[in-house]
């Protein structure tokens, strides 16, 4: 019987810049039975990975017999993403060309890291500044114009590297902005370059049971997932089965999409024992993988 393939995000216990802590995470993940990782360190902010760090991460992966399913790219410099309030150093949506291009350069850095790690997907957020747009709707055109310039610059680079950008669904904006965003990407970019990342926890908070409709609507572009549970009102990143998500329905819908195994779990450790947490995460990851595989057989 083939070994179960399963991925977990690397920031389940927070982030540390101490390299011993980084290696420890990969060691623990491997010992728990996981075969793949979703590299989630520095998913936010404007940190740039050195080529030497990239090689170090890859050597740790080889040491612990791990593969990369995906990694989380960053939107750039920390800012209020829901309002348009000036330009920040690295921001691929910025009006200032220097800052917009610096944001593109930062995403290319993550594309390079993905290539070294051996994965073909990176996950990216796009926060629509809806608080400004609700008051000044005429600024929406310029916002998406900036996004398009950045994506147009990223497309040939990603295609050359064999890395697809997967835009993640978010929970902290009105739902109409989220679907509008995904529809815009569908209309403007091919699947070879641009796909979607289904975050089950975010979807549960924003859409509730309507998440199933969303998966079916955008299923042909879902190439990446962040699977976690919650009670519907907090982004707690719980182990599947601890919240109110209907995992049978969710996995059945996902099995009818473009997604391919292994599944990726994006969890937070809420236990005193890291080992016990990873054991339970692996157990429930195996459970939802079985639900997915059973649904595939019935499709």
N, C-alpha and C positions, 0 to 999 in steps of 0.2 A: 504493500500500500504506500502511495506517495506521501511524503511529509506534507502536512498542512502548511500552506504559505499564508503569512499574515504580517501586516505592517502596523507599526505604532509610531506616533509622533514623538520626537526626542525631548520635548520640553514638558513632559508629564509632571516633573517635580520642580518646574521653574527653570530659569536659565542661570548659568555660571560661565564666567570667562576663564576659569581655572581649567587648564587642559586635563588635569587628572580627573576632574569631575565629568568632563565631556567623555573621556574614554570609559569611565565607570558606567555611565548610562548605556553605552553600546554593549559593554560586557554584560550588564544585568539583563538587557533586552534579549541578547543572544541566549543567555542561560535560561531565560523564561520560555524559550522555544520560538520566539519571533524570528522570521526569516528576512524581513524587510524593515526599513525605516522610512519615515517621512521626516526629513531634516527640517526642524522648525526653529532652531536657534537663530536669533537676529532676524526674526520674521517682521519686525517693526523697527523703524529708525533708519539711520543712514550709514550703518556700518558696512565697510567694504572688506570682503575676504581677500587675503593675500593668496597668491598661487601656492605659496608654501603651506598655508593652512589647508587649502583644498587637497593637497597631496597627503597631508597628515590625516585628514578625515578619511580619505580613501584607504590609507594604510590601516587605520583602525577597523574599517569595514572588512577589509580582507582578513585581518587578524582574527576577528570574531565571526567570520563567515556570514556576513550580512550583505544584502543588496539594498539599493535605494529604490523605493517605489516612486517617490516624488520629493520635492522640497518646497518650502514656503518662501516666496520672494517678498520684497518689502515695498511699500508705497513711498518710502523716503522719510524725510525729516519730520519729526513729531510736530503736529499742528492741530488746530481745530478743523477737522475734515468736513464739518457740516456747514461751514460758512466760508465765503470768499473774502479773505481779509489780508491781502498782500501776498507777496511771494516768499517762498522758503527755499533754502539752499538746494535741496534735491526733491523734486516733485514733478512727476511726469504729466501732471495736469496744469502746471503753472503757465501763467500768461507770459512771463519773462522767458525768452528763449534760452538763456544761459541755464536757468534753473530747471526748465523742462528737459533740456538735453542732459543735464546732470542726473535727473531722475531716470532717464532712459539708460544712461551709462550704468547706473546702479542696478537696474534690472538685468542688463547684459552681464554684470558681474555674477548674478545668480544663475543665469543661463550657462555661464562658464563653469560654475560650481556643479550644476546639474550634469554637465557633460563629463566632468572628472569623476563624479560619483556613479555615473552610468545609468542615469534616469532620463526619461524623455518627457517629463512634465514638471512644470513649476506652477505653483498656486499664487494668485495675485488678487488683492482687493482693489475695488474701485468705489470709493465713497463719493456719492453724489452730494454736493453742497446744498441740500434741499432747503435749509433754513434761509439761505440767500435767495435761491431760485423761487421760493414761494412769494417773496417780496419783490424780486426783480426777475421775472420769468424771461426777459429778453437776454439774460446772461447765459442761459442754457446752451444756446448755439455756440458761443465762444468756448464754453467748457468742453463740449464734445468735439469741437474743432481741435482743441489742444490734445485731447485724448487720441484723436485720429492721427494727428501728426506723429505722436509718440509710437502708436501701434504700427503705423506705416514704416517707421524707422526700425522697429524691432522685428517686423515680419521676416525680412531677408536674413537677418542675423540668426533668428530662431530656426528657420528652415534649413540654413546651412549647417547648424549644430544638431539638428534633429530633435529639437526641444519644443514642445507645445506649451503655450500659456493657457492656464485654466483659471477663469475668473470665478471667484467664490461668491456664493450667495451670503448676504449679510442680514443682520436682524435689526440694526439700529438706524433704520430709515423707513419711511412709509412704504408699504408693499408695492404701490404702483411705480415707485422709482426703481425698485429692484427688477421687476419684470420689464420695464421700459429699457433698462440698461442691457439686460440679456438679449432682448429683441434687437437692440441696436447692434450689438456684436454679431448676432446671427446675420443681419443684413449686410454687414460690412466686411466680414473676414471668413476665409475658408476653414474647414475643420482641421486641415493639416497644420494650421498655425494657432487657431483659437478654439478652445473648448471651455467647458464649465466644470467647476468643482462643487459637488453637492455636499454642503455641510448640514447634516441631519439635525443637529442641535439648533442652529440658526433657523433652519426651515421650520422646526417645531414651534419656535418662538414667534416667527413672523406669520406663518401660514397655518399652523396647526394641522388638522387632518387634511387640509387642502394641499399639503406637501405632495401627496400622491399625484394630484393633477399636475403639479409643477414638474415632477420627475418625468411624467409621461409627455408633457409638452416639450421639454428640452432634452429628452433622453438621448437623442441622436448625437448630442454634443457633450454628454457627461462622461468624462474620461478620468476624473479624479474624485475622491470622496474624503470627507472628514466625518467619521461616524462616532457619535457620542449621544448620550441621552440627557434629558433634563425634565423638570416638571412643567415646562411651558412658559415659565416666567423668569427664568434665570439661566445664564449661559454657564452652567456649572460643569460641563464636560464630564458627565458621569458615565460609568460603565453601562453598556446596553443592558436594559432590564431594570435599571434603577429609577427610570423616569416614566413618562406616559406615552412614549412613542410606540406605535404598533409596528413591531419589527417584522412580523410576518408580511404585512402589506407593503412595508417599505422595501424589503428585500425582493419581493415579487416584482415591484415596479422597477427597481434597479436592475434586476435580471433581464428585463425587457429593453434595457438601454444599451448604449455603446460601451458601457463600462466592462472592464475585464479584471479578473482577480490578479493579485490578492487585494482584499479589503484593507483599508487604512483606518485605524482608530486614533482619534485625537482626544486624549483623555487628560484629566488632572488627578493626581494622586491625593485622595482624601483619607488615606489610611496611615497608621503609624509605621507600618512595615512596608517598605518598598517591594520586597520580595513577594509578600502576600498580595499586594496590589497588582503586580505584574502577572501573578498566577491567575488571579480572578479575571483580569483583563484578557488574558489568553483564552481562558475557558469560555468567556462570553463571546470573544472574537470567533472562536471555533463554532459556537452555536449560530451566530448570524451568518457565518460562511455556509454552514449546512443549509440554512433557510434559503440562501441565495442559490446554492447548487440544486436544491430540490425544485425551486421555482424555474430554473433553467430547463430542467427535465420536462416540466409541464408546459413550457412555452411552445 
